[in-house]
Amino acid sequence: MDSQNPIPLPKKRQTRTLVFGIRLTHQERETIRAFARQINFPASEMARHFVLQAVAYHSARLTEKGGADAAQS
């Protein structure tokens, strides 16, 4: 990930069979849907991509800082 855009936009679809549910407010859901429409991507696929990118980013930071104790700082 580069420093200018730490979370790149999604590229292609993969077949998936498992479901991971999260609760959202109506406003949060609409915010996600609106952005997905802007980039012409399915909202669930875009959300999945960004969640996985955020996990990768923060996992790398934890590794660099020395583990879970660094997450609290």
PEWO-V706756 format. One record per run of one state. SS is the DSSP state (h for helix, s for strand, l for the rest). FROM is the first residue (numbers start at 1). LEN is the number of residues. If there is no record, write none. Layout:
# PEWO-V706756
ss:SS from:FROM len:LEN
ss:SS from:FROM len:LEN
This chain:
# PEWO-V706756
ss:l from:1 len:25
ss:h from:26 len:13
ss:l from:39 len:4
ss:h from:43 len:23
ss:l from:66 len:2
ss:h from:68 len:5
ss:l from:73 len:1
